[in-house]
């Protein structure tokens, strides 16, 4: 579940291992590049944390962030099948 914190959308994802986390990040990177909207994120072993906001709109949450969050959720859901 995405949470709005400090003008950013935030979500933490947990995977079985590093390989699954990295594969998820690769798919998210492709979706972000296609949307021309890039996340701030970290990865430590099987955890990926993502923060979304729109820098050129004054570092606030916009529809671009909400759309990318939905795309990321879809990627995560498809990974869990």
N, C-alpha and C positions, 0 to 999 in steps of 0.2 A: 504494500500500500504506500503510495506516494504521500509525503507530508510536506506542507509548506512551512519553511523555516527561513527566516532572515532573507526574504525576497528570493528564495530559491525553492524548487521542488527537490525533494530528497527521497532516495530509496536505497536500501541495502539488500543485496541479493546474495544468497548462499548456495554453493554448489557442492557436489561430491568431492571434488579435488581441483587442483590448479588447472589441469587440462580443460575441464568443463568450464571453469570460470573464464579462461583465456579464449576459448571458442565462442562463448557468449559475447565477450568484449569485441571480438572480431566481427561478429554479425551486427552488433550495435554500431561499430565504427562504420560499416558499410551503409547502414540506414542513416546515420548522422551525416555522412558525406553526401548522400543522395538528397537529404533535406537541407543541406548547407547550414547545418546547425549542430555545433559540436559540444559535447558535455564536458564538465569537469568530473574527473573520476579517479578512484584509487582501486588498487587490487593488492590484496595480501592473501596469498595461498588460495583458499576457496571462497573468498569474499570479495565482492565488487560493490563499491559505494558510488552512487551517481548523484550529482547536483546539476540542476538545469535552471538557467535563467538567460535572458536575452541581453547581452552586453550593449548592443547598439540601441537598445530602447531604455537605457539607464539602469541596467542590472536589475530588472524586474521580471516576474513571471508573465509570459505572454502566451498567445495561442500556439506559437511555434514550440514552446516548451511543452505545453499540454499535448500537442500532436506527437512530438518525439517521445514523450512519456508513454503514450498509448502504443506507439510502435515498439518501444522497448518491452513493454508488458507482453505484447504479442510474441515477441522473440523469446522471452522467458517462458511463456506458456507453451510454445511449440517445443522448446528444449526439454520440457518436463514430460512430454508424451512418450 
